[in-house]
Amino acid sequence: MIKLLLSVAIVGGTSTAGWLLARDLKRRPEELRSLQTAVRFLQTEVDFRQSAIPEALSRVAALSSWPAGRLFSRAAEYLNQGEAADVQSAMTVAMEEVFRHTALAPSDAELIIDLASSLGRSHREDQIRHLTVCLERLAAAEREAREVARNNVRMFTYLGVLSGTAIVLLVV
Amino acid sequence: MSEDIFQRMSPGLRRVLQKAFGQPGAQPWEEVRLRAGAPLLVVSAHGDFFLDPSGNVTHLEANAWRVTREEIDKTVDLICDNSVYAHEAEISQGYITLPGGHRVGFCGKAVMRDGKVFTLTEISSLNIRLARSVPGAADGLMSWILDRKGVPYNTLVFSPPGAGKTTILRDIVRQLSRGNPDLGCKGMQVAVADERSELAGTRRGLIQHDLGPRVDVMDGCPKAIAMLNLIRGMAPQVLVTDEIGRMEDADALAEAVRCGIRVIVSAHGGSLVEVAARPMMRELLKAKVFARMVRLGRSEGSGTIEEIWDGRDATLLHPARGRSNLIRLKG
């Protein structure tokens, strides 16, 4: 009876681990898509409304899904409350908070921090250039993430179940 | 009021200025001038002085706290709400208005496009001017510029920069809009063409100074266009604008006068001769548009009313000395 329970626990545990890894692989492209949508909204704010960055971030945050919504709203709060000296430090702190709850890769977070380093620091045309470059990079990252997900989601799911079964067969 | 401005300065600069002016009873200041690599200079009503790193007043350049490029860059970022692009038009004109109506002038490398200043980069100097809403600043002037019915004459207020034109004009607007029962002036509909966002200090649609209950402000729009729009759209009884100088301003003013609207305007100039050196002003003076012309100075502090003329017959009304050199302008 104990062996049966142990076997179930092992297979359950490895299957869950495999499923979680697979879920993160599936979530990453969606989160990258959320960031792209938010950056596109930001581009509109800068280009047409010409609203100041804290206001633009708040407005974009209200329109955006996870994780961009949370990320931008936290960055806006840091700026509005004067807790961050500039956009880059506000976005860096916000990203540190949000990142561990996302499926994003560190390189994805870097793209947003890079954008923040130039955000608001030049005239409109230059800002649009920076935002466009960031959008292109995010789109490339999304393509790569979808490719990785397509190749690996099923593998991680099966690997979880099979590795658990293998452990049970060998050990129990 | 100073605190609002200090929050928009780089941390180093803020520290020095808060030490100097953050305490109650600290002497009032009018301008803070930042120049990259140069000492921090403060202008007050009694002249200018440097500040040392502890915020103490000094007149020795060697002891003064020096402003770095980084301090200027950081201050520009904060002044622009970290959003330089949102202030592109203002930067290309050389100034930004802060909440509270304070004005920051810029100097730097101009980037030209199609023969116009597209933007300024490598900003090297900032002049931060404290906007003062001084209720009562125009008390000494109101009786001169109101007729027996309590309606203002067409009035020109002129002075060199920094002598209080805008402060006086702001209080005139407030008194006309709210009314001044002592002088028989009922509250009037006042329209303000505020091209530089300095008179009303409008920010995000909200007027930052107390201008009374009957004021409409066309903000950030070239004066001539703003005046014509105000005449057409807002049916003002009085039209006020700051620092006229272009020929189209004169045309818009003439149109307002033709419509029976009283105009109160300011212009740069240390004397009537200097004022009349501008062709558009010469035209206005020749046409005797202004029934009152007021020269402000600093002889008894900023905003001192030095002289008042009746522009129709060139009589010097205050101080009473007879006819003025305006006669020379008649030809």
Interface residues (C-beta under 8 A of the other chain):
Chain A: V46 Q50 S51 A52 I53 P54 E55 A56 L79 G82 A85 D86 V87 L119 G120 R121 S122 H123 R124 D126 Q127
Chain B: Q7 P11 K74 D77 C80 D81 N82 S83 V84 Y85 A86 E88 F118 T119
